Amino acid sequence: MSLPSAASAQTPLGPRLGSEITRAERDYFGLFPTVAAAFASATLEQTAAGVDVVVHRAGAPDTTLALDAAAALALSRFTETFEQSPEARLNPSWQVAAGAGAVRRLDPATPVLYVNPRTQVRARLRDGRGAVGGVVLTATDSLLTLAPAGELYRWDRTPVLRLRPADVEEVEFRPLGLERYRKSALVIGGLVGLAAASADLIAFDGGFRSVAVFTGSVAAGVTIADELYPRPPSPGPYPARLEALRERAAFRLRLPLDYRPTDAPPAQFATTVARRRGRVERWRRAYGWVNVALGSGSATAAPSGSYTDTIVNRRPLTQTTDILAATRRPRRASTSPCGRSRSSAPA
């Protein structure tokens, strides 16, 4: 087995490492821990059997680490996909790339700037410009950057959306970790309480006492589930949710090595507004609070508010539709008791 491409002859361990490994690259990926203490730099030489890594050490002679073709290819894939796994040992290329014993090539304790595809948020933009969503990369008081949802992060090709906080009206969070099971836990807690009350009624003939047992058991079950499973941050304006955004940001501590974000248009990140407004809110946006109080609207009033359809396959196409028209359901024609066909006029 040999490295297949012509480019690999110039960059034996992939384009991210290039032809020379710096100290910063060694520390970031946890490369060659057996020579980490005196490591200054390393040069790579393609051989018939694989790749020779010539390590230049401070205050010590150079040493050469030989990699066969399989290990070199795995190490290249490991560095290219480094941010896609929560731990270095969970990377699919770890077993072959890491080696063992005296030929240990990777440090299992190396921290990873993991880009978790589940740390998604939706940002509703001001002035009715719809909503965008994605994975949080960075969040500061002056800039929010998102990566596309549903795509694995790649250091050299992942597009990034940059948003100014002034353009964001509200931020909504997708449940993460144990937050995803919170609703189910509350239901299960309530069912456990119901089961306890039923057992008291059937086995002990609790009678009216079972009402108190039922109420207390359900409340206890829901309370325990509420304490065990965290609540996701509630939607809110950007300044009020900045700390929650920072906690979920993949690069909250530092930027990854060779960070090369490519700016993408908001249309590529367009998503459906997660929390649709109720009927009263839609009426207010269309006709104002006075007509809401009166329960009537103006026939000439222009409806306002829009939503943006979710992008399929990340195609940069959007469709903006009036909220009121989008929420109307067509009514089928029906036959009256007198036998005449009638249909409702469109709203």
Secondary structure, 3 states (H helix, E strand, C coil): CCCCCCHHHHCCCCCCCCCEEEHHHHHHHCECHHHCCCEEEEEEEECCCEEEEEEEECCCCCEEEEEEHHHHHHHHHHHHCHHHCCCHHHCCCHHHHHCCHHHCCECCCCCCCCCCCCCEEEEEECCCCCEEEEEEEEECCCCEEEECCCCCCCCCCCEEEEECHHHEEEEEECCCHHHHHHHHHHHHHHHHHHHHHHHHHHHCCCCCHHHHHHHHHHHHHHHHHHHHCCCCCCCECCHHHHHHHHHHCCCCCCCCCCCCCEECCHHHHEECCCCCCCHHHHHHHHHCHHHHHHCCCCCCCCCCCEEECCCCCCCCCCCEEEHHHHHCCCCCCEECCCCCEECCCCC
